[in-house]
Amino acid sequence: MVDESLGPVGAPATPPAARAVFGDRLELAEQFVAILSHTGISHGLIGPREAPRLWDRHVLNCAIVHEAIPRAGEGQRVIDVGSGAGLPGLALAIARPDLELHLVEPLARRTGWLSGAVAQLGLANVVVHTSRAEGLWDRVRAPWVTARAVSRIVQLAEWTLPLLEAHGSLLALKGSRATLELADSRTALERLGVVDAEVEEFGARLLPEATIVLRLTIGEEVDRRRFRSRQPSSAGSARRRADRPRGSRRTGTGASDRRPRQP
């Protein structure tokens, strides 16, 4: 029996909220969802059971985070660590063509898929890096770093803060435990150079479930020498479906409860 909620190529039907988030870029977003529902699944980047929920649980959940990034002219750089299936990186690149997205993944099979998706979508504002986060510390910096369902916040900060420009912010897409995680980690984060940390919600009035973001902001650039001896990142493999409690509605809810595995 054919699920009538799915489009002709197996992608879920486009919800009304998608128009509000993507505007005149909606058709491009629909193409991205179609890619996710096909090669995203066949390449193991998205679980097959996620197909009906690609819009609400994944693409819109990620794209709405663009509201956290003010418009500041063309080419404002964003580094997305552990991009996986292009979430949130490609979703942000589609929603905000004024941003320059750098997608960071350590596994070549994933960056190969990402590069193919970028080509299919014709996105000129995306650069794909086959690298761990710390491999780019001396090569790329940005006022914004994003990450979804990648490790606990202190470990994530150790991997990503050296990528930030002075007064830059890490936007970590988290689940319902974000407030508790921040409370437990605030002292450690301050030692790493974080001067402001807060939990924010986006899309509460638009999406079935708001996206929860833990925003960490640094002062001046962090001293990268302090981070050199830290454990290598596994951002590309930390995101696993097994990291979500059963019944969770957001990728990454509870993902920080498990120790990340090395790629």
MIDOSE-1310 file (N, C-alpha, C; in nm, 2 decimals, decimal comma, always signed):
residues 263
mvde	+0,08/-0,12/+0,00/+0,00/+0,00/+0,00/+0,09/+0,12/+0,00; +0,06/+0,22/-0,08/+0,13/+0,35/-0,09/+0,09/+0,44/+0,02; +0,18/+0,50/+0,09/+0,15/+0,60/+0,19/+0,12/+0,73/+0,12; -0,01/+0,78/+0,13/-0,05/+0,89/+0,06/+0,01/+1,02/+0,11
slgp	+0,08/+1,01/+0,23/+0,15/+1,13/+0,28/+0,28/+1,16/+0,21; +0,33/+1,06/+0,13/+0,45/+1,07/+0,06/+0,43/+1,12/-0,08; +0,53/+1,20/-0,13/+0,53/+1,25/-0,27/+0,56/+1,14/-0,37; +0,57/+1,17/-0,50/+0,59/+1,07/-0,60/+0,72/+1,00/-0,59
vgap	+0,82/+1,06/-0,53/+0,95/+0,99/-0,52/+0,98/+0,95/-0,38; +0,88/+0,93/-0,30/+0,90/+0,88/-0,16/+0,93/+0,99/-0,06; +0,95/+1,11/-0,10/+0,97/+1,22/-0,01/+0,84/+1,26/+0,05; +0,84/+1,31/+0,18/+0,71/+1,35/+0,24/+0,65/+1,47/+0,18
atpp	+0,52/+1,49/+0,19/+0,46/+1,60/+0,13/+0,51/+1,73/+0,20; +0,51/+1,84/+0,13/+0,57/+1,96/+0,18/+0,47/+2,03/+0,28; +0,50/+2,05/+0,40/+0,41/+2,12/+0,50/+0,40/+2,27/+0,47; +0,29/+2,33/+0,52/+0,28/+2,47/+0,50/+0,39/+2,55/+0,56
aara	+0,45/+2,51/+0,67/+0,56/+2,58/+0,74/+0,68/+2,60/+0,66; +0,70/+2,50/+0,56/+0,82/+2,51/+0,48/+0,82/+2,64/+0,39; +0,71/+2,68/+0,35/+0,70/+2,81/+0,27/+0,75/+2,93/+0,36; +0,70/+2,93/+0,48/+0,74/+3,03/+0,57/+0,89/+3,04/+0,60
vfgd	+0,95/+2,92/+0,61/+1,09/+2,91/+0,64/+1,18/+2,94/+0,52; +1,15/+2,88/+0,41/+1,23/+2,89/+0,29/+1,19/+2,99/+0,19; +1,07/+3,04/+0,19/+1,03/+3,15/+0,10/+1,05/+3,11/-0,04; +1,11/+3,19/-0,13/+1,12/+3,16/-0,27/+1,23/+3,05/-0,30
rlel	+1,29/+3,00/-0,19/+1,39/+2,89/-0,20/+1,32/+2,75/-0,17; +1,19/+2,75/-0,16/+1,12/+2,63/-0,13/+1,14/+2,52/-0,22; +1,14/+2,54/-0,35/+1,16/+2,44/-0,45/+1,30/+2,37/-0,43; +1,40/+2,45/-0,40/+1,53/+2,40/-0,37/+1,53/+2,31/-0,24
aeqf	+1,46/+2,35/-0,14/+1,44/+2,27/-0,02/+1,37/+2,14/-0,05; +1,27/+2,15/-0,14/+1,20/+2,02/-0,17/+1,30/+1,93/-0,25; +1,39/+1,98/-0,33/+1,49/+1,89/-0,39/+1,58/+1,83/-0,29; +1,61/+1,91/-0,19/+1,70/+1,85/-0,09/+1,63/+1,74/-0,01
vail	+1,51/+1,76/+0,02/+1,43/+1,65/+0,09/+1,42/+1,53/+0,00; +1,40/+1,55/-0,13/+1,40/+1,43/-0,22/+1,53/+1,36/-0,22; +1,64/+1,43/-0,22/+1,77/+1,37/-0,21/+1,79/+1,29/-0,09; +1,75/+1,35/+0,03/+1,76/+1,28/+0,15/+1,68/+1,15/+0,16
shtg	+1,56/+1,16/+0,09/+1,47/+1,04/+0,10/+1,52/+0,93/+0,01; +1,62/+0,96/-0,08/+1,67/+0,86/-0,17/+1,81/+0,82/-0,13; +1,91/+0,89/-0,18/+2,05/+0,86/-0,15/+2,09/+0,88/-0,01; +2,02/+0,98/+0,06/+2,05/+1,00/+0,20/+2,02/+0,87/+0,28
ishg	+1,92/+0,80/+0,24/+1,88/+0,68/+0,31/+1,97/+0,56/+0,26; +1,99/+0,55/+0,13/+2,07/+0,44/+0,07/+2,21/+0,45/+0,12; +2,26/+0,57/+0,15/+2,40/+0,58/+0,19/+2,41/+0,57/+0,35; +2,30/+0,55/+0,41/+2,30/+0,53/+0,56/+2,31/+0,66/+0,64
ligp	+2,29/+0,77/+0,58/+2,29/+0,90/+0,65/+2,16/+0,93/+0,72; +2,06/+0,88/+0,67/+1,92/+0,90/+0,73/+1,86/+0,76/+0,74; +1,80/+0,73/+0,85/+1,74/+0,60/+0,87/+1,61/+0,59/+0,79; +1,58/+0,48/+0,73/+1,46/+0,46/+0,64/+1,33/+0,50/+0,71
reap	+1,32/+0,48/+0,84/+1,20/+0,52/+0,91/+1,18/+0,67/+0,92; +1,29/+0,74/+0,89/+1,28/+0,89/+0,91/+1,22/+0,95/+0,78; +1,20/+0,88/+0,68/+1,15/+0,94/+0,55/+1,03/+1,02/+0,57; +0,92/+0,97/+0,64/+0,80/+1,05/+0,65/+0,82/+1,18/+0,73
rlwd	+0,93/+1,18/+0,81/+0,95/+1,29/+0,90/+1,06/+1,38/+0,86; +1,11/+1,37/+0,74/+1,22/+1,45/+0,70/+1,20/+1,60/+0,71; +1,08/+1,65/+0,68/+1,06/+1,79/+0,69/+1,06/+1,84/+0,84; +0,97/+1,79/+0,92/+0,95/+1,84/+1,05/+1,06/+1,81/+1,15
rhvl	+1,11/+1,69/+1,14/+1,21/+1,64/+1,24/+1,35/+1,68/+1,20; +1,38/+1,70/+1,07/+1,51/+1,72/+1,03/+1,53/+1,86/+0,95; +1,47/+1,87/+0,84/+1,51/+1,99/+0,75/+1,46/+2,12/+0,82; +1,33/+2,13/+0,85/+1,28/+2,25/+0,91/+1,34/+2,27/+1,05
ncai	+1,36/+2,16/+1,13/+1,42/+2,17/+1,26/+1,55/+2,24/+1,25; +1,63/+2,21/+1,14/+1,76/+2,27/+1,12/+1,75/+2,41/+1,06; +1,67/+2,42/+0,96/+1,67/+2,55/+0,88/+1,62/+2,67/+0,97; +1,54/+2,64/+1,06/+1,48/+2,75/+1,14/+1,59/+2,82/+1,23
vhea	+1,70/+2,75/+1,24/+1,81/+2,81/+1,32/+1,88/+2,93/+1,25; +1,84/+2,95/+1,13/+1,90/+3,07/+1,06/+1,85/+3,19/+1,13; +1,74/+3,19/+1,20/+1,70/+3,31/+1,28/+1,80/+3,35/+1,38; +1,89/+3,26/+1,43/+1,99/+3,29/+1,53/+2,10/+3,37/+1,47
ipra	+2,11/+3,38/+1,33/+2,23/+3,44/+1,27/+2,18/+3,57/+1,20; +2,21/+3,69/+1,25/+2,17/+3,81/+1,19/+2,22/+3,83/+1,05; +2,15/+3,90/+0,97/+2,20/+3,93/+0,83/+2,30/+4,04/+0,84; +2,42/+4,01/+0,78/+2,53/+4,11/+0,78/+2,60/+4,11/+0,65
gegq	+2,52/+4,12/+0,54/+2,58/+4,13/+0,41/+2,61/+3,99/+0,36; +2,67/+3,99/+0,24/+2,69/+3,86/+0,17/+2,82/+3,79/+0,22; +2,82/+3,66/+0,23/+2,94/+3,59/+0,25/+2,98/+3,57/+0,40; +2,88/+3,59/+0,49/+2,91/+3,57/+0,63/+2,93/+3,42/+0,65
rvid	+3,04/+3,38/+0,71/+3,08/+3,24/+0,71/+3,02/+3,17/+0,83; +2,98/+3,04/+0,81/+2,93/+2,95/+0,91/+3,01/+2,82/+0,89; +3,06/+2,76/+0,99/+3,12/+2,63/+0,99/+3,03/+2,53/+1,06; +2,99/+2,43/+0,98/+2,90/+2,32/+1,03/+2,98/+2,20/+1,06
vgsg	+3,00/+2,16/+1,19/+3,08/+2,05/+1,23/+3,00/+1,92/+1,24; +3,05/+1,82/+1,18/+2,97/+1,69/+1,19/+2,85/+1,70/+1,10; +2,86/+1,75/+0,98/+2,75/+1,78/+0,89/+2,66/+1,66/+0,86; +2,72/+1,54/+0,85/+2,64/+1,42/+0,82/+2,56/+1,43/+0,69
aglp	+2,43/+1,44/+0,71/+2,34/+1,45/+0,59/+2,31/+1,59/+0,55; +2,40/+1,68/+0,59/+2,38/+1,82/+0,56/+2,29/+1,89/+0,65; +2,28/+1,84/+0,77/+2,19/+1,89/+0,87/+2,27/+1,94/+1,00; +2,28/+2,07/+1,02/+2,20/+2,17/+0,96/+2,26/+2,24/+0,84
glal	+2,39/+2,21/+0,80/+2,46/+2,29/+0,70/+2,39/+2,32/+0,57; +2,34/+2,21/+0,50/+2,28/+2,24/+0,37/+2,14/+2,30/+0,39; +2,07/+2,27/+0,50/+1,94/+2,34/+0,52/+1,96/+2,49/+0,54; +2,07/+2,53/+0,61/+2,10/+2,67/+0,63/+2,14/+2,73/+0,50
aiar	+2,22/+2,66/+0,42/+2,27/+2,72/+0,29/+2,15/+2,74/+0,20; +2,05/+2,66/+0,20/+1,93/+2,68/+0,12/+1,85/+2,80/+0,17; +1,83/+2,80/+0,30/+1,74/+2,91/+0,36/+1,81/+3,04/+0,35; +1,94/+3,05/+0,36/+2,02/+3,17/+0,37/+2,13/+3,17/+0,26
pdle	+2,10/+3,21/+0,14/+2,20/+3,22/+0,04/+2,31/+3,32/+0,06; +2,28/+3,41/+0,16/+2,38/+3,51/+0,20/+2,49/+3,46/+0,28; +2,47/+3,34/+0,33/+2,58/+3,27/+0,42/+2,67/+3,19/+0,34; +2,80/+3,18/+0,38/+2,89/+3,09/+0,32/+2,91/+2,97/+0,42
lhlv	+2,86/+2,85/+0,38/+2,87/+2,74/+0,47/+2,99/+2,65/+0,44; +3,06/+2,61/+0,55/+3,17/+2,52/+0,54/+3,13/+2,39/+0,61; +3,11/+2,28/+0,54/+3,06/+2,16/+0,60/+3,18/+2,07/+0,63; +3,19/+2,03/+0,76/+3,31/+1,95/+0,80/+3,27/+1,81/+0,84
epla	+3,33/+1,72/+0,78/+3,30/+1,57/+0,81/+3,44/+1,50/+0,79; +3,47/+1,41/+0,88/+3,60/+1,33/+0,87/+3,59/+1,21/+0,77; +3,47/+1,16/+0,74/+3,46/+1,04/+0,66/+3,44/+1,08/+0,51; +3,53/+1,03/+0,43/+3,52/+1,06/+0,28/+3,39/+1,01/+0,22
rrtg	+3,33/+0,90/+0,26/+3,21/+0,86/+0,20/+3,10/+0,95/+0,23; +3,10/+1,02/+0,34/+3,00/+1,12/+0,37/+3,02/+1,25/+0,30; +3,15/+1,30/+0,29/+3,18/+1,42/+0,22/+3,15/+1,40/+0,07; +3,17/+1,28/+0,02/+3,14/+1,25/-0,12/+2,99/+1,27/-0,14
wlsg	+2,91/+1,22/-0,05/+2,77/+1,24/-0,07/+2,73/+1,38/-0,06; +2,79/+1,45/+0,04/+2,76/+1,60/+0,06/+2,80/+1,68/-0,07; +2,92/+1,65/-0,13/+2,96/+1,72/-0,25/+2,86/+1,69/-0,36; +2,82/+1,56/-0,37/+2,72/+1,53/-0,48/+2,59/+1,61/-0,46
avaq	+2,54/+1,62/-0,33/+2,42/+1,69/-0,30/+2,43/+1,84/-0,34; +2,55/+1,89/-0,30/+2,57/+2,04/-0,33/+2,57/+2,06/-0,48; +2,63/+1,97/-0,56/+2,63/+1,98/-0,71/+2,48/+1,97/-0,76; +2,41/+1,87/-0,71/+2,27/+1,85/-0,76/+2,19/+1,97/-0,73
lgla	+2,21/+2,03/-0,62/+2,13/+2,15/-0,58/+2,18/+2,28/-0,64; +2,30/+2,27/-0,69/+2,36/+2,39/-0,75/+2,39/+2,50/-0,65; +2,43/+2,46/-0,54/+2,46/+2,56/-0,43/+2,60/+2,62/-0,45; +2,61/+2,75/-0,46/+2,74/+2,81/-0,48/+2,80/+2,86/-0,35
nvvv	+2,72/+2,85/-0,24/+2,77/+2,91/-0,11/+2,81/+2,80/-0,01; +2,85/+2,68/-0,06/+2,89/+2,57/+0,02/+3,03/+2,52/-0,01; +3,11/+2,50/+0,09/+3,24/+2,43/+0,07/+3,24/+2,31/+0,16; +3,29/+2,19/+0,11/+3,29/+2,07/+0,19/+3,43/+2,03/+0,22
htsr	+3,45/+2,00/+0,35/+3,59/+1,96/+0,40/+3,59/+1,82/+0,45; +3,68/+1,74/+0,40/+3,70/+1,61/+0,46/+3,80/+1,62/+0,57; +3,76/+1,64/+0,69/+3,85/+1,67/+0,80/+3,78/+1,66/+0,94; +3,86/+1,64/+1,04/+3,81/+1,66/+1,17/+3,81/+1,81/+1,20
aegl	+3,73/+1,85/+1,30/+3,72/+1,99/+1,33/+3,86/+2,05/+1,36; +3,94/+1,98/+1,44/+4,07/+2,04/+1,48/+4,16/+2,05/+1,37; +4,14/+1,97/+1,26/+4,22/+1,98/+1,14/+4,21/+2,11/+1,07; +4,10/+2,19/+1,10/+4,08/+2,32/+1,04/+4,11/+2,44/+1,13
wdrv	+4,16/+2,41/+1,25/+4,18/+2,52/+1,34/+4,27/+2,63/+1,28; +4,37/+2,59/+1,21/+4,46/+2,69/+1,15/+4,43/+2,73/+1,01; +4,32/+2,68/+0,96/+4,29/+2,71/+0,82/+4,16/+2,79/+0,80; +4,06/+2,77/+0,88/+3,93/+2,83/+0,86/+3,88/+2,88/+1,00
rapw	+3,83/+3,01/+0,99/+3,76/+3,06/+1,11/+3,63/+3,13/+1,07; +3,54/+3,14/+1,16/+3,41/+3,20/+1,13/+3,35/+3,26/+1,25; +3,26/+3,35/+1,23/+3,18/+3,41/+1,35/+3,08/+3,31/+1,40; +3,05/+3,21/+1,32/+2,95/+3,11/+1,37/+2,99/+2,97/+1,34
vtar	+2,97/+2,88/+1,44/+2,99/+2,74/+1,42/+2,86/+2,67/+1,46; +2,81/+2,57/+1,38/+2,69/+2,50/+1,41/+2,72/+2,35/+1,43; +2,64/+2,28/+1,51/+2,66/+2,14/+1,52/+2,53/+2,08/+1,57; +2,49/+1,97/+1,52/+2,37/+1,90/+1,56/+2,39/+1,76/+1,62
avsr	+2,35/+1,74/+1,74/+2,36/+1,60/+1,80/+2,51/+1,55/+1,79; +2,60/+1,64/+1,83/+2,74/+1,60/+1,83/+2,80/+1,61/+1,98; +2,80/+1,50/+2,05/+2,86/+1,49/+2,18/+2,80/+1,59/+2,28; +2,86/+1,58/+2,40/+2,82/+1,67/+2,51/+2,88/+1,81/+2,49
ivql	+2,83/+1,91/+2,55/+2,86/+2,04/+2,51/+3,01/+2,08/+2,55; +3,06/+2,03/+2,65/+3,20/+2,06/+2,69/+3,29/+2,00/+2,58; +3,27/+1,87/+2,55/+3,36/+1,81/+2,45/+3,34/+1,88/+2,31; +3,22/+1,92/+2,28/+3,19/+1,99/+2,15/+3,26/+2,12/+2,15
aewt	+3,26/+2,19/+2,27/+3,33/+2,32/+2,28/+3,48/+2,31/+2,26; +3,54/+2,20/+2,31/+3,68/+2,18/+2,30/+3,72/+2,16/+2,15; +3,63/+2,10/+2,07/+3,66/+2,07/+1,93/+3,63/+2,20/+1,84; +3,54/+2,28/+1,88/+3,49/+2,39/+1,79/+3,53/+2,53/+1,83
lpll	+3,55/+2,56/+1,96/+3,58/+2,70/+1,99/+3,70/+2,76/+1,92; +3,81/+2,68/+1,89/+3,92/+2,73/+1,82/+3,88/+2,77/+1,67; +3,77/+2,73/+1,62/+3,73/+2,77/+1,49/+3,66/+2,91/+1,49; +3,63/+2,96/+1,60/+3,55/+3,09/+1,61/+3,64/+3,21/+1,60
eahg	+3,59/+3,31/+1,53/+3,66/+3,44/+1,54/+3,62/+3,51/+1,67; +3,69/+3,62/+1,70/+3,66/+3,69/+1,83/+3,52/+3,72/+1,84; +3,46/+3,70/+1,96/+3,32/+3,72/+1,99/+3,22/+3,64/+1,90; +3,27/+3,53/+1,85/+3,19/+3,44/+1,77/+3,11/+3,35/+1,86
slla	+3,01/+3,27/+1,80/+2,92/+3,19/+1,88/+2,91/+3,05/+1,82; +2,91/+2,95/+1,91/+2,87/+2,81/+1,87/+2,72/+2,80/+1,89; +2,65/+2,75/+1,79/+2,51/+2,72/+1,80/+2,49/+2,57/+1,80; +2,47/+2,51/+1,91/+2,46/+2,36/+1,92/+2,31/+2,32/+1,93
lkgs	+2,26/+2,25/+1,83/+2,13/+2,21/+1,83/+2,12/+2,09/+1,93; +2,03/+2,11/+2,03/+2,02/+2,01/+2,14/+1,88/+1,97/+2,16; +1,86/+1,88/+2,26/+1,73/+1,83/+2,29/+1,68/+1,90/+2,42; +1,58/+1,84/+2,48/+1,51/+1,89/+2,59/+1,60/+1,91/+2,72
ratl	+1,71/+1,84/+2,72/+1,80/+1,84/+2,84/+1,90/+1,95/+2,83; +1,89/+2,04/+2,73/+1,99/+2,14/+2,71/+2,01/+2,23/+2,83; +1,91/+2,27/+2,90/+1,92/+2,36/+3,01/+2,00/+2,29/+3,13; +1,96/+2,16/+3,15/+2,03/+2,09/+3,25/+2,18/+2,07/+3,21
elad	+2,21/+2,04/+3,09/+2,34/+2,02/+3,04/+2,43/+2,14/+3,06; +2,37/+2,26/+3,03/+2,44/+2,38/+3,05/+2,47/+2,41/+3,19; +2,37/+2,38/+3,28/+2,39/+2,41/+3,42/+2,51/+2,32/+3,48; +2,52/+2,20/+3,43/+2,62/+2,11/+3,47/+2,76/+2,15/+3,42
srta	+2,76/+2,22/+3,31/+2,88/+2,24/+3,23/+2,93/+2,39/+3,24; +2,86/+2,48/+3,30/+2,89/+2,62/+3,28/+3,04/+2,65/+3,33; +3,08/+2,60/+3,44/+3,21/+2,63/+3,49/+3,32/+2,58/+3,40; +3,30/+2,46/+3,35/+3,40/+2,41/+3,25/+3,40/+2,49/+3,12
lerl	+3,29/+2,54/+3,08/+3,28/+2,62/+2,96/+3,35/+2,75/+2,98; +3,34/+2,81/+3,10/+3,40/+2,94/+3,12/+3,55/+2,92/+3,12; +3,60/+2,81/+3,17/+3,75/+2,78/+3,16/+3,80/+2,77/+3,02; +3,71/+2,73/+2,93/+3,75/+2,72/+2,79/+3,75/+2,85/+2,71
gvvd	+3,69/+2,96/+2,78/+3,69/+3,09/+2,71/+3,55/+3,14/+2,68; +3,44/+3,06/+2,72/+3,31/+3,10/+2,69/+3,27/+3,22/+2,79; +3,22/+3,33/+2,74/+3,18/+3,44/+2,82/+3,03/+3,46/+2,84; +2,96/+3,39/+2,75/+2,81/+3,39/+2,76/+2,76/+3,26/+2,71
aeve	+2,66/+3,20/+2,78/+2,60/+3,08/+2,74/+2,45/+3,08/+2,77; +2,37/+3,04/+2,68/+2,22/+3,04/+2,70/+2,15/+2,94/+2,61; +2,03/+2,90/+2,66/+1,95/+2,81/+2,58/+1,84/+2,89/+2,51; +1,82/+2,87/+2,38/+1,72/+2,94/+2,31/+1,63/+2,85/+2,23
efga	+1,51/+2,89/+2,20/+1,42/+2,81/+2,12/+1,38/+2,89/+1,99; +1,37/+2,81/+1,88/+1,33/+2,87/+1,75/+1,22/+2,79/+1,69; +1,12/+2,86/+1,63/+1,02/+2,80/+1,56/+0,90/+2,75/+1,64; +0,89/+2,79/+1,77/+0,78/+2,74/+1,85/+0,64/+2,77/+1,80
rllp	+0,62/+2,88/+1,73/+0,49/+2,91/+1,68/+0,47/+2,86/+1,54; +0,57/+2,80/+1,48/+0,57/+2,77/+1,34/+0,58/+2,61/+1,32; +0,66/+2,55/+1,39/+0,69/+2,41/+1,38/+0,62/+2,32/+1,48; +0,60/+2,20/+1,45/+0,53/+2,11/+1,55/+0,61/+2,10/+1,69
eati	+0,74/+2,12/+1,68/+0,82/+2,12/+1,80/+0,93/+2,22/+1,78; +0,95/+2,31/+1,88/+1,06/+2,41/+1,87/+1,20/+2,34/+1,86; +1,29/+2,41/+1,79/+1,43/+2,37/+1,79/+1,50/+2,43/+1,91; +1,57/+2,35/+1,99/+1,64/+2,40/+2,11/+1,79/+2,42/+2,07
vlrl	+1,84/+2,54/+2,10/+1,98/+2,57/+2,06/+2,05/+2,61/+2,19; +2,17/+2,56/+2,21/+2,26/+2,60/+2,32/+2,36/+2,69/+2,25; +2,35/+2,82/+2,28/+2,45/+2,92/+2,22/+2,56/+2,95/+2,32; +2,68/+2,93/+2,27/+2,80/+2,96/+2,35/+2,88/+3,07/+2,27
tige	+2,91/+3,18/+2,34/+2,98/+3,29/+2,28/+3,12/+3,31/+2,35; +3,22/+3,33/+2,27/+3,35/+3,36/+2,33/+3,38/+3,51/+2,33; +3,48/+3,55/+2,41/+3,53/+3,69/+2,41/+3,63/+3,71/+2,29; +3,75/+3,73/+2,33/+3,85/+3,74/+2,23/+3,88/+3,59/+2,18
evdr	+3,95/+3,58/+2,07/+3,98/+3,44/+2,02/+4,04/+3,36/+2,13; +4,00/+3,23/+2,14/+4,06/+3,14/+2,24/+4,20/+3,11/+2,20; +4,28/+3,08/+2,31/+4,42/+3,04/+2,29/+4,42/+2,89/+2,24; +4,45/+2,87/+2,11/+4,44/+2,74/+2,05/+4,54/+2,64/+2,11
rrfr	+4,65/+2,70/+2,17/+4,75/+2,61/+2,23/+4,69/+2,53/+2,34; +4,59/+2,59/+2,41/+4,53/+2,52/+2,52/+4,45/+2,39/+2,48; +4,42/+2,39/+2,35/+4,33/+2,28/+2,30/+4,41/+2,17/+2,23; +4,54/+2,19/+2,21/+4,62/+2,10/+2,13/+4,62/+1,96/+2,18
srqp	+4,62/+1,94/+2,31/+4,63/+1,81/+2,36/+4,50/+1,74/+2,39; +4,39/+1,80/+2,34/+4,26/+1,75/+2,37/+4,24/+1,62/+2,28; +4,14/+1,54/+2,32/+4,10/+1,42/+2,25/+4,06/+1,46/+2,11; +4,11/+1,39/+2,00/+4,06/+1,41/+1,87/+3,91/+1,40/+1,85
ssag	+3,85/+1,48/+1,77/+3,71/+1,48/+1,75/+3,66/+1,36/+1,67; +3,54/+1,32/+1,71/+3,47/+1,22/+1,63/+3,33/+1,27/+1,59; +3,33/+1,40/+1,55/+3,20/+1,47/+1,52/+3,13/+1,40/+1,41; +3,20/+1,34/+1,32/+3,13/+1,28/+1,21/+3,06/+1,15/+1,25
sarr	+3,11/+1,08/+1,36/+3,05/+0,96/+1,39/+2,97/+0,96/+1,52; +2,97/+1,08/+1,59/+2,91/+1,09/+1,72/+2,76/+1,08/+1,70; +2,71/+1,13/+1,59/+2,56/+1,13/+1,56/+2,52/+0,99/+1,52; +2,44/+0,93/+1,61/+2,39/+0,79/+1,58/+2,25/+0,78/+1,62
radr	+2,17/+0,71/+1,55/+2,03/+0,69/+1,58/+2,02/+0,63/+1,72; +2,11/+0,54/+1,75/+2,11/+0,48/+1,88/+2,12/+0,57/+2,00; +2,17/+0,69/+1,97/+2,19/+0,79/+2,08/+2,06/+0,86/+2,12; +1,95/+0,83/+2,05/+1,83/+0,90/+2,08/+1,74/+0,80/+2,17
prgs	+1,69/+0,85/+2,28/+1,60/+0,76/+2,35/+1,48/+0,72/+2,26; +1,42/+0,61/+2,29/+1,30/+0,57/+2,21/+1,19/+0,66/+2,24; +1,12/+0,70/+2,13/+1,01/+0,79/+2,14/+1,05/+0,94/+2,13; +1,19/+0,97/+2,12/+1,23/+1,10/+2,11/+1,19/+1,16/+1,97
rrtg	+1,15/+1,28/+1,96/+1,10/+1,34/+1,84/+1,21/+1,43/+1,77; +1,32/+1,44/+1,83/+1,42/+1,53/+1,77/+1,56/+1,45/+1,76; +1,62/+1,45/+1,64/+1,75/+1,39/+1,63/+1,84/+1,47/+1,73; +1,91/+1,39/+1,81/+2,00/+1,45/+1,91/+1,95/+1,46/+2,05
tgas	+1,82/+1,44/+2,07/+1,76/+1,44/+2,20/+1,83/+1,33/+2,28; +1,90/+1,36/+2,38/+1,97/+1,26/+2,46/+2,10/+1,21/+2,39; +2,14/+1,27/+2,27/+2,25/+1,22/+2,21/+2,38/+1,24/+2,29; +2,38/+1,34/+2,38/+2,49/+1,37/+2,45/+2,51/+1,27/+2,57
drrp	+2,41/+1,18/+2,59/+2,42/+1,09/+2,70/+2,52/+0,98/+2,68; +2,56/+0,96/+2,55/+2,66/+0,85/+2,53/+2,79/+0,90/+2,49; +2,89/+0,83/+2,52/+3,03/+0,87/+2,48/+3,05/+0,86/+2,33; +3,09/+0,96/+2,27/+3,11/+0,96/+2,12/+3,21/+0,86/+2,08
rqp	+3,19/+0,79/+1,97/+3,29/+0,69/+1,92/+3,38/+0,76/+1,81; +3,50/+0,71/+1,80/+3,59/+0,76/+1,70/+3,56/+0,71/+1,57; +3,58/+0,79/+1,46/+3,55/+0,75/+1,33/+3,64/+0,64/+1,28
